[in-house]
Amino acid sequence: MLDFCAEHGLAPATELIGAEQINEAYERVMTSKVRYRAVIDTSTLG
């Protein structure tokens, strides 16, 4: 499956969020308003 995706340029739609946006992203998940997969940018963690 991974080979197929790589050959056809398929990738998940993601939204990169910073540490300061974690609470907002959580609320969006809880209210079913997330459109993409939220990925936390670990370089923004303090």
N, C-alpha and C positions, 0 to 999 in steps of 0.2 A: 504494500500500500504506500509506504514512504517513497519507494522508487517511482511509482506511478505519479504521485504528487510532484516529485522533483522534476520528472520528465515533462510534465504539463504545466509547470509553474503555479501549482495550487498551494495556497498558504492561508492560514486563518486570518480573519480580520481582527486586529487587536487595537486596543487603546492604551497607550503608555501613560500611566499616572504617577505623579510624584507623591512623596510621603505626606505632603500637606493636603492631598486630595483623597486620602484613604477613607475618611468618614463620609464624604460626599459620595464616593463610589459605593460604599457599603449601603447607604440609603437608596441609591439607584438600584442596587441588586434586590433589596428588600421590597421595593415597590414595582419590581419587574420593568424598570425603565432602562435597563442596560441593553445596548444594541450590539456591542462587540465584547470580546473577552478583555477584561481589564487586567493589565500587567503592571505591577509596581516596579518602578525604576529604583533599584536598590542603592544607586549612587546618591539618592536624595535622602536616605535614612541618616538620622543624626546620631 
